[in-house]
Amino acid sequence: MATATDAMSDRIQELRVTVADGNGLVEVTIDSVGALVDLRLGQRVQRVAPDVVARTIMTTIALAKRQLADHAQEIIGDTLGTDSPAARAIAERVGQQLRDADPAAGDQGEQYGR
């Protein structure tokens, strides 16, 4: 169990997720704890209101965190299994930490042509 837990921890620490919004405004990269490590702005940001760009950044970060949580939970299942109560507890905690910290999760349908 200790070896599997170490392997899980190492794999999760190496995770990085990059996500671009569907309108070509932003691309974000987050690390294994959900911290923003890179932000790229597309050419379209010059034609979009700043508040829309800001919301798009926040929404894209939230999407990246959800994907990170999914990847982390897959790693937990691969290394510790899905039958272990400890593995389920760890997976749930990871999911809550990353998914519940998404203040912009409801802004996915924002229109960008203002």
C-alpha positions, 0 to 999 in steps of 0.5 A: 500500500505504501509503494502504491501511495508513493507512486500515486503521489508522484504521478499526481505531482507531475500532472499539468493540464492545458485547456483552451476556450472554444472561442480562441481567446485564452489558453491556460495551464495549471499544475497538480494543485490547480495553480495557474502556471501559464496563460496565453491570450489569442489575437481575438482578445483585442476585439472583446470586452475586458470583462468577457476576457476576464470571465473567459479566463476564470471559466477556462481555469475552472474547466482545467481544474475539473479536468485535473480532478478527473485525471487525478482520480484516474491515477488514484484508481489505477494505483490504489484501486477503486475498492479501497475506502482510503482510495475513495476518500482520497479521490473524493477529497481531490475532486472536492478541492479542485471542483468546489473552488470554481467560482466561474463554473456557471459561465460556460455559455457566455457570448463573446461578441459584445 
